[in-house]
Each structure stands twice: as structure tokens, then as C-alpha cells.
Amino acid sequence: MKEHYYDKLLNIKTRAEQQGFHQSLHYHRYEPTPYSGLEELFKTYELKPGDRVVDFGCGRGRLNFYIHYFFHASVVGVEMDEGLFQAALANRESYIRKTKNRSDKVEFRCCLAEEYPVAPRDNRFYFFNPFSIQVFQKVINNILVSLEEYPRELDVILYYPSEDYIYFLENRTAFDLIEEVKVPFVYRHNPNERFLIYRL
């Protein structure tokens, strides 16, 4: 029900699943974060209009439009699949047409996550298990290099976090876990239904 409600509110189409798999084992099938999960996350986690959120493996852009609509933060969706990237661009046109919002705060890039050039303003990074731990490590290292050049507070947000991601952040980086947000009802049946927020 919420999937239909929010897609209609935002004038976007994000419910269809990805057809087929990428040939590389390093990149996982696209699946959007459930809107019910986003509701829970943002009951406690605060975003400000000055934040710039990067969603790695953004697919059709659900998270990006949700964040921009409710928090007016800048958002960047990074997607390697050309078909999903084109769907995100189409959603962007529909979203802007309905909401009359500025288009310069909603961006999409078609590239591999590890090739995304982390910008000085990027300060929130979202991952819903989009790729292998090897790619994740490269992306985090790119973020840390950017931090050395442009010191700022950074958050990494994991949904449905893999043990490999958790181990790497907690044992190989200086990120600290600051919050865990469990998705009610589904968490008791599946302990992966949660968000972990790390800060540096």
C-alpha cells in the first residue's frame, strides 16, 4: 500500500524489479528500499537541507526523491545499469513536473560506484547491499580520501547490512556506529531488516 502511495505522491515509478542480473558477481540485483523502512529511518535520523546524500546503487531513484521531497537535501544517485539510470532520469522529469522543485538538487550519475568522484559537499552515503565487499572497500576508501582533502562530518548508512560491510567499517576504519534503527514487525522475523548509521 505504501509503495503505491509514495510513488503516486512523488509522481515516480520505482516498484518494478530489475530484469536479469549483471554479469559480474561484484554487483547485486537492484531492489528498492521499502518505503516503510524509510519511514522508520527518518523518524530518528535527521537530514538537513544543507546535506548532500549519495545513494550507491540508486536504481530508479526512490530514496533520492523521498529525501529531496521531505528534507530538501541535495541527492546524488549513482547507478551503473543504463536501463535503471534512464528510468531514474524519467522519474526525475516526472517528479520535477509535479512538485515544481528545483532540478539542480536531484542528480543521477551513470558509472561504477568505485569510479564516482566524491565531491567535497557529499556528506551522507547510503548503501542497500549494492555490491561485493571488494567494491564497498574501494568506495569507502574514496570517501576517506575526500575527507582528508575536505574535512567534514560524514555518515555511512547501511540498510540490510552485510556482515562483511559491518566488519570492514568497525575493524578497518575509524567510523563509529552511532545508531541502529530496526524496522518494526519484520525485524523479529529477519534481523537484517535494520539500518546501521556510522559516523566519522
C-alpha positions in Angstrom: 0.0 0.0 0.0 2.8 2.5 1.0 4.7 1.6 -2.2 1.7 2.8 -4.3 1.0 5.8 -2.1 4.5 7.3 -2.1 5.2 6.5 -5.8 2.0 8.4 -6.6 2.8 11.3 -4.2 6.2 11.7 -5.8 5.0 11.0 -9.3 7.6 8.3 -9.9 7.7 4.6 -10.8 10.0 2.6 -8.6 8.1 -0.6 -7.9 9.1 -2.8 -10.8 12.0 -5.2 -10.2 15.2 -5.4 -12.2 15.1 -7.8 -15.1 18.1 -10.2 -15.2 21.4 -9.9 -13.4 24.6 -8.1 -14.1 27.3 -10.4 -15.4 29.7 -9.5 -12.7 29.4 -11.2 -9.3 30.5 -8.0 -7.7 27.2 -6.1 -8.4 23.9 -7.2 -6.9 20.4 -7.1 -8.3 18.6 -3.8 -7.8 15.8 -3.8 -5.2 14.4 -0.5 -3.8 14.4 0.2 0.0 10.8 -0.3 1.2 9.0 3.0 2.0 8.0 1.5 5.4 11.7 1.2 6.1 12.4 4.8 5.0 9.6 6.0 7.3 11.3 4.3 10.3 14.8 5.5 9.5 13.7 9.1 9.3 11.7 9.0 12.5 15.0 9.2 14.3 17.7 10.1 11.7 17.8 13.8 10.8 18.8 15.3 7.5 19.2 19.0 6.9 18.7 21.0 3.6 22.5 21.5 3.5 23.3 17.8 3.4 24.2 16.0 0.2 23.2 12.4 0.1 24.9 9.9 -2.3 22.9 6.7 -2.9 25.2 4.0 -4.3 23.1 1.6 -6.5 20.2 4.0 -6.6 18.2 2.1 -9.3 15.2 4.2 -10.2 15.9 6.8 -7.5 13.3 6.0 -4.8 15.5 7.1 -1.9 16.7 10.2 -3.7 13.2 11.6 -4.4 11.9 10.7 -0.9 14.8 12.5 0.7 14.5 15.6 -1.5 10.8 15.8 -1.1 10.7 15.6 2.7 14.1 17.1 3.7 15.0 19.3 0.7 18.6 17.9 0.9 20.6 17.6 -2.3 20.8 14.0 -3.6 23.0 12.1 -6.0 22.1 8.7 -7.3 24.9 6.5 -8.6 23.8 3.7 -10.9 25.8 1.5 -13.2 22.9 -0.1 -15.1 22.0 2.1 -18.1 18.3 1.0 -18.1 17.8 1.8 -14.4 19.7 5.1 -14.9 17.3 6.1 -17.8 14.4 5.1 -15.6 15.8 7.4 -12.8 16.1 10.3 -15.3 12.5 9.7 -16.4 11.4 9.7 -12.8 13.3 13.0 -12.2 11.4 14.7 -15.0 8.0 13.4 -13.6 9.0 14.4 -10.1 10.0 17.9 -11.0 7.0 18.4 -13.2 4.7 17.6 -10.3 6.5 19.2 -7.4 7.9 22.2 -9.2 11.1 21.7 -7.2 14.5 22.9 -8.4 16.1 20.2 -10.5 19.7 21.1 -9.6 19.4 19.3 -6.2 18.5 15.9 -7.7 21.3 14.4 -9.8 22.0 11.0 -11.2 25.3 9.6 -12.5 25.7 6.5 -14.7 29.0 5.0 -13.6 30.6 2.3 -11.4 30.4 3.2 -7.8 34.1 3.0 -7.3 34.6 5.5 -10.2 32.2 8.1 -8.7 34.3 11.2 -7.9 33.3 12.0 -4.3 32.5 15.7 -4.1 33.5 18.0 -1.2 29.8 18.6 -0.4 29.0 14.8 -0.2 28.5 14.0 3.4 25.9 11.2 3.7 26.4 7.9 1.9 23.7 5.3 1.6 24.1 1.6 0.8 21.5 -1.2 0.4 24.0 -4.0 -0.3 24.6 -2.9 -3.9 27.8 -4.7 -4.4 30.5 -7.0 -3.1 32.8 -6.2 -0.1 35.7 -5.6 -2.5 33.7 -2.8 -4.3 32.5 -1.4 -0.9 36.0 -1.1 0.3 37.1 0.8 -2.7 34.1 3.2 -2.4 34.8 3.8 1.4 38.4 4.4 0.6 37.4 7.0 -2.0 35.2 8.7 0.6 38.1 8.7 3.1 40.5 10.3 0.6 37.9 13.0 0.0 37.7 13.5 3.8 41.4 14.1 4.0 41.2 16.7 1.3 38.0 18.3 2.7 37.5 17.6 6.4 33.8 17.3 7.3 31.4 15.1 9.3 30.5 12.0 7.3 27.8 9.4 7.8 27.5 6.0 6.2 24.0 4.5 6.3 23.6 0.7 5.7 20.3 -0.9 5.1 20.0 -4.7 5.4 23.7 -4.6 6.3 26.0 -7.5 5.3 28.4 -8.9 7.9 31.3 -8.1 5.6 30.3 -4.4 5.4 30.0 -4.2 9.2 33.3 -5.9 9.9 35.1 -3.7 7.5 33.7 -0.4 8.9 34.2 -1.5 12.5 37.7 -3.0 12.2 39.4 -1.3 9.3 38.1 2.3 9.5 37.6 4.9 12.2 33.8 5.0 11.6 31.8 4.6 14.8 28.3 3.1 15.0 26.0 5.8 16.3 22.6 4.4 15.7 20.7 1.2 14.8 17.1 1.5 13.5 15.1 -1.7 13.4 12.2 -1.9 11.0 9.2 -3.0 13.2 7.3 -6.2 12.7 9.7 -7.5 10.0 12.9 -7.3 12.2 11.7 -10.0 14.6 11.4 -12.4 11.6 14.6 -11.2 9.9 17.3 -9.4 11.9 18.8 -7.9 8.7 15.7 -5.6 8.5 17.5 -2.7 10.1 19.6 0.4 9.3 23.1 1.0 10.8 24.4 4.5 10.8 28.2 5.1 11.1 29.8 8.5 11.6 33.3 9.9 11.2 
